[in-house]
Amino acid sequence: MKVAFAYPNLTKKGKHPLLAQNRQFRYSSSSEVRIFPVIPASSVTVLKKAGHDSALIDGINTGMSNEAFERKLSQFDPDVVVLETKTPLMPRLWHRADELSERFKTIVFVGDHATALPAESLERCRVDYVVTGGDYDLSLLRLCEYLDGAAHDLPVGVWFRSEGRVRCLGPPPLWADLDQVPFTDRKLTNWSCYGEAYLQKPCVYIMTGRGCGGRGSSPGKCSFCSWQHNLWSGTCRLRSPGNVAEEVSGLVHELRPKEIFDDNESGMLWNAEWLKQFEKETRERGVLGEVAFSSNARADALTKDTCSLISRMGFRLLKIGVESGNDETLARIGKMETASEIERGIRNAKEAGLIVLLTTMVGYPWEGSREVANTLAMARRLMRYKARLGDSLQASIIVPYPGTPLHFTAQKDGLFAIDPLDYESYDMSKPVLKSPVDVEEWSRRLWMLHFDPIFLLRCLASLRSPRDLKLARTGVSSLLGHLRDFGAGIEA
């Protein structure tokens, strides 16, 4: 059976959609944001190893025109076309599914929106199956076994039509042991075309686990996170340290990347014992220090001891969620951290010589100018503190995706500024929730912290090599793209 995991380049006003492996969706002017679709890449690898002819056809991150994408898809001529769903794209994906159903036998939806509202797509378009949950690399394999006649029953977690009704046989499965998942075939998935401005190239993306690890090893529960609530069913699972070290060893020897980025929600850093064993495993394989590591991270995991350890291991950059500088907001969104804990963890990381990328959000309905100013002031302090080249910030508008607690709260409390079914407005082009402040202006002010004189001078003073200059040029290019998205006001 031939299976294509496909990403049509559904541009909007010249901007490309940040879809694959993105938790927060928007259309972007930055050409530097090309995040590797880790779970889709795992899917085509799993299918390939099981004997199916599979392909990842990514029209977004490879910059294909619509004509080139359609030509490549037709040349591959799949039996099954798989499309990832995200709320702002749903009307366009329903239309695309109807078009593709005229040419290909089976159309399948996966992803967080389809998981939150699986029956909706089966009622709105000619998609054949909706595969729910985040471990769809496992579910797609079982679905293809059924379609190929190797299994008698449809797998659980798959929604379908039967006798005029939309049905499902049970909740989506999860890999019992993530070590069972084969290492992603990088050549099959065109790995070298991916990367981001803050990563050294060539870079490789991995996931050490699935789900966010929080305080006391309990799963993270941020109310806005569609991945944690829709895809991972509130779980947090790590691969074994030896399994990850073996993959890293293979990547270092075969691909020679300059950097490996762990795109697991909170990385591996929240589990200190796991981290110590990983250090031992990479050392035994002779790859410790042979490649830079970067990772998502929770600030409350960043003790001085942990930061010292990962610095010695060759970690370079941490991407850390700040989200707000206000304890009330952090509590209301289930962050399980206080502003002071977040600030302490980030300072620990910077004192250990690590580069830090901060993520912030504005547009909370309960935050007025004073509260948003607190977030801006906290972000400024952290950007300035021991600033060095590569330190940066992302500002987003809070979006209550379907299936998340924030979405349910917004409906119950009348917090929507739009019709909740106006999915195309969930793309950060305007506030989705009612806000007492000018959300566009505060977003711009957060992004403009990159031009803070003290921050700039400290970054310039940290320049050391031609590689630093190259990273700086790439960063400036990406920043200008983001500022085109936010700097002149967000398009209505």
N, C-alpha and C positions, 0 to 999 in steps of 0.2 A: 504494500500500500504506500502511496506517495502522499506526504503530509507537508504542507507549507505553513509555517508560522509567519504571518504577513503583517507589515506595517505600511499601509498606504500613507503617503505624505500629504495629509489633509491640512494644507496651509491656510492661514487666514490673514488677509491684508499683508502678505509677504512674510509673515512670521511662521515658524514651524512649531508643531505641537510637541511639548515635552511630555511624552507618553511613556515610553519604555523605561521601566525601573524607576519611575518618579512617583513619590507619594503625593506631592502637591502638583496640580496641573496648571499650566498656563501656556499661552503661545509666546514664543521668545524671538527676539531679534539677534540674540547671541549665537554665533556659529560655533562657539567653543563648547557648548553643552551637548555632549554626545555620550550619554550614560549607557553602559553595556546592559542589555536586557538579560539579567542573570537567570531568572527562572525560565523564560522562553528559550534561552540558549541551552539550559539543562533539558528542557522538553525535547528539542530536536536531537540532542545527544542520546537521551534515553530511548527515543524512538529508533534512532539509527542503530544502536547497539542491539535492539530487539529485532532487527532485520527489516525495518521499514526504511523507505527512501525519504529522508526528511531534509528540509531546507529552512533557513531563516532568511526571509526576504525583507530587509529593513529599508524601506524607501525614505524614512525620516532621517535617520542618522547618517546614511550614505548620500543624502542629498539628491535622490533620484527624482526626475520629473515624473508626472503621472504617466506619461507615455512609456518611459523606461521601466517604471514599476509594472505596468500592465503587460509589457512585452516580456519581462523576466518571469512574471507569474505564469503567463501563457506558455512560455517555453518549458517551464518545469512541469506544467499540466498536472497539478495535484488532484488526488481524489478528495482530500480534505483540506480546507482552508481554515486556519485558526486566526481569530482577531482578538486582540486585547481591548477591553472596554475601560473607559473612563468617563465620568458623568458628563463633562462638557461636550464630548464627541458623540453622545448617543444618537441624536437625530441623524447625524451624518453616517454613523456606522450602521444604523438601521437601513438607510438608503443604500449604502455600499453592500450590505448583506443581500438585499434584494437583487442588486445588479449581479453579484457574484454567483448567486444561486441559479442564474440563467446559464452559466458557463461551467460550473463545477458541481460535483455530485453532493458534497456535504459541507455545510458551513457551521463553524463552531465558535461560540463566544467564551472567553475566559476573563478574569480580572475582577477588580473590586466592585465595580458598579453591577456587573452581571451577577456577582455573588450576592449583593445586597437585595437585588430585585430580579431574580432569575425568570419569573413568569412574564414580567413586563416585555422583555425582548421577544419571547416566543409569541406573544400576542401582537407585537408591533411590526414584526418583519418576518422574513422567510428563513431566519436562522434555524438550523435543524436541531442543534443541541447547545445547551448552556452548561458548561463545566464550572462548578462552584468551588470555592476554597483556594488556598494559595499553593498547595502541593499539586498543581494541575499537571506537572510533569509525570506524576504517578497516574492521575486520573485519565489524562489523554492516552497514555499507553493502554490502559484497560479499555477505554472507549474504542481505540483502534483495533484491539484484539476482538472486541465484539463485532465491529463493522467488517472485519476481515474473516469472520466466521470461526475464530479460534476460541471464543467464549460464547456461552449460550445466553447470558443475561447482561443487560446494561449494568454498568457499575453504579454504586451509590455515589451521590453527589452530582449526578448528571440529570439535568432537567430536559424533558422531551414532551412531544405531543403524542397522545394515544386516545383513540376513540373520541376525538373532539375535546379532550381535556389536556391541560398541562399537568405533568406529573413528575415526581422524583421518588426514588426508592429508598432514600435515606440521606443523612448528612455526609459531607465530603470526607474522604479518608485523608489521613496524614501518614507520611512515612514513619513507620515505627522506629526506624533507626536511620538517621540521615547519612550515616557512613555507607549505607546501601546505595546511595545515589552515585552514579558514575561521575568521574571528573569530566567537566565540560570539554568537549572537543573544540578547541580554540580555532583550528583551521576551518572547521565546518561552519563556524559562526563569525568569521571575518573580524577577529578580535582587534586587529591593529587600527581599525578606523575609529575606535572609541576613545574617549578621554574627556577631561574637563580642564578648565584654565588653571586650576590650583594643583593639578597633578603633573608630575614629570612624565614625559613620553619617551618611549612607549610604556603604557601602563596596562595593567590587567586587573579586572574586577573579579572578586570572589565573594562568597557569602559563607562565613564560618558557622552560621546557624540561621534559623528562621524564627522571627518573633523578637520582641523587645525585652531585654532583661533589665529589671528595675531593682529597687531597694530590697535588700535581703533575698536576692535571687527570685523574687516574685515578678511575674510579667508586668511590663509597663502598661499603663491604662489610659494614656492621653485620649481625651474624648473626641479629638478631631481626627485621629489616625485611622484612616480607612483600611490600611494594611492589617493593623493589629486586630481590629474588630471584625473585619470582613474576611480577610484571607487566612489568618493564622488562628482564628477562633480563640483568641486570648491566650494562646500558648507561647512558650519560649523554649526553643530547643537548640542545643549546640551540637555540632559534629565533634568527634573526639579530637584532642590535640594532635594525636599521631596521624589521623586522617587528613587534617588540614595541612600539617607539616609535609606530608607525602605529596599533596597537590602542589604546595609551594615549591618543593624540591623539583618536581617535574617542570613547572613553569620557568623556574630560574635556569635550568639546564637546557630546555628546549627553545624557549622564546627570548630569554635574556631581557626581561623588562627592567626598566629603571625603578618602577614603583608598582606595588600591589595594594589595591584599595579594597577593604572589607566593607561591603555594602549591606551587611546585616544591620538591622535597625539600630541597635545599640552596640554593635561590634561584639568583641569578646572580652572587653576590659572590665565588665562588671563582675566577672568570675575570676577572682584572684588565683585560685588553685589551678584552674584551667590554663590561665596565662603562664604561670610558672612551668607547668608541664609542657606547654607549647614552646617556650624558650628552650627547654631541655631537648625536645624533639627536633627543633630546627638546628640546634647546635650539633647534635649527633649526626645529622644529615649533611653537615658542612655548608649550610646555606644561610646561617645567621650572619648578618652583615653584608650579604651579597646583593641585597635588594632593599629598597626603602619600603616600609609599611606605612599605610595611612588607614584611617578607620572612622566610621561613625562612633560616637561615644556619648554616654550620659556623664554629666559633670560630677554627680555625686559618687561616681566610681573612681574619680581621679584623685586618689590620695597621693601624698608625697612619695610613698614607697612604690605605688603602681607607676607613677609618672617617671620615677627614676629607673625602674625596671624596663619600661618600654623604650625609654630613651637609649638605654644601653643596647637594646635589641635592634635598634635601627628604625624605630618609628619616627616619622617626620611630621605628619599632620593629623589633627583630629577635627572632625566636623561635629560640633556640639550644639544641641538645641537649647537656646535661651528662652525663646518664645515670648516672655514678658519679664519686666523688671518688678512685678508686683506680686506679692505673696497671695493675695486674694484670687488673682487670675490663675496663678499656677495651681492653687488648690481646686478651683472650679473646673479646670480642664484636666484634672487627674494627673498632673505632672509628677507628683510624689517627690518634689524637690522644692526648696525655698530659694528665694533670690540670693540669699547669702551663701547657701550651699553651692549654687551654680557658680557664683563669682569665685568662691574659694577653690573649687575644682579647676576652673579655667586658669586662675593664677598659678596653681600648682603645676599645670601643664606648661605654662609659659616659663615658669622658673626652671623647669627641666629642659628648656630649649626647644620645646615642641611648637610648631606652627598651629594656629587655631583658626578655624572657620566657624563663625557664629551664625546661627539661624534665628531670626526674630519674626514675629507676626504682629500685625495691627488689625484693627477692625472688630475687636471684641465689643459686644453691645454694652457691656457694663463699664468700659474704660473711657473716661473723659480725658481732657487735655492733660491734666495733672498726671494721670496714670501713664499715658503714652510718653509723656516727657520723662517719667522715671525710667521707662525702657530705653529711651534715647540716651539718657545720661549714663545708665549702666553700660550700654553698648559702647559709648564713647570711652568710658573708663577702661573697659576691657580691651578695646582696640588700641588704646595708647599704651597700656601696660606692657612693658618689655616688647614693644612692637618690633617686628622684623619682617623682611620681605616674605610675602605669602600669606600673612595674616589678612583676613577678609571677613566680610559679612554678607548675609543674604537677608532680604526683607520680603516677606510674603503677606498677602491678605488672607485672614482666616476664612476657610471655606468649610461649611458643614456638609460633607459628602453623605449621601444616603447610606444608611446602615450604621452610622456612627452615633454614639450617645449625643454628640453635639447637634446632630440633625434632629433627633427626637426631641431634644430640649427646645430647639428653635421652633419646631412646629407647635409644641405644647404651650410655650410661653409667648407665641406671636412675635418672634424675633426676626423673621425673614423680611428683608427689604424688597424682595422679588417674589413672584409666584414660585413656590418650591419645585414645581414641575418644569420651570423654564431652565432646562439643563444647560443650555449654551451659555447662560449667564454665570455658571460656576467656574469660569475660566480666568478669574482675577481681573477681568476687564472693568469691573465695577464691584462695589461691595455687595455681597449676598445677604449679609446681616445688617440690621439697623445699627448705626453707630452715631454717637454724639459728636464725633470729630470728623475732620476732613481726612479720610483714610488715604486718599491719593497723595496729599501733601506730606503726611507723616511717613508714608512709604518712601517718598523721594528723599526726605531728610535723613532717614536711616541709610539709604544707599549712598548719600553724599558724605557720610562719615569717612569714606575712602579718601576724601580730599581735605580732611582735617589736617591743618599744617603740622601739628606735633606728630601725628601718626605718619604723615608723609616723610618728614625729616628723619624719623627713626627707621623707617623702612629703607630709605635711600642709604642711610649710614650702615645698613646691614648687608649691602651688596658686596659680594665677594668673588664672583666668577662669571664667565660668559654664560654658564647655565642659568645663573641668577637673572642675568639680563634677558635671556630668552623667556624665562618664566614670567618676568615682569611685563614684557611686551604682550605675551599671551593674556595675562591678567587684565591689562589695560584694555585690550581689544574686547574681552568678554564684558568688562565693566561698562564700556560704552554701549554695548548691545543691551545690557540690562537697563541702563539709564534711558535708552530710547523707549524701553517699555514703560518706565515709571517716571522719567524725569520731567516730561512736559505735561504731566497729568495722564491718567489712564483713560484709554479710549472708551467711550460709551457705546 
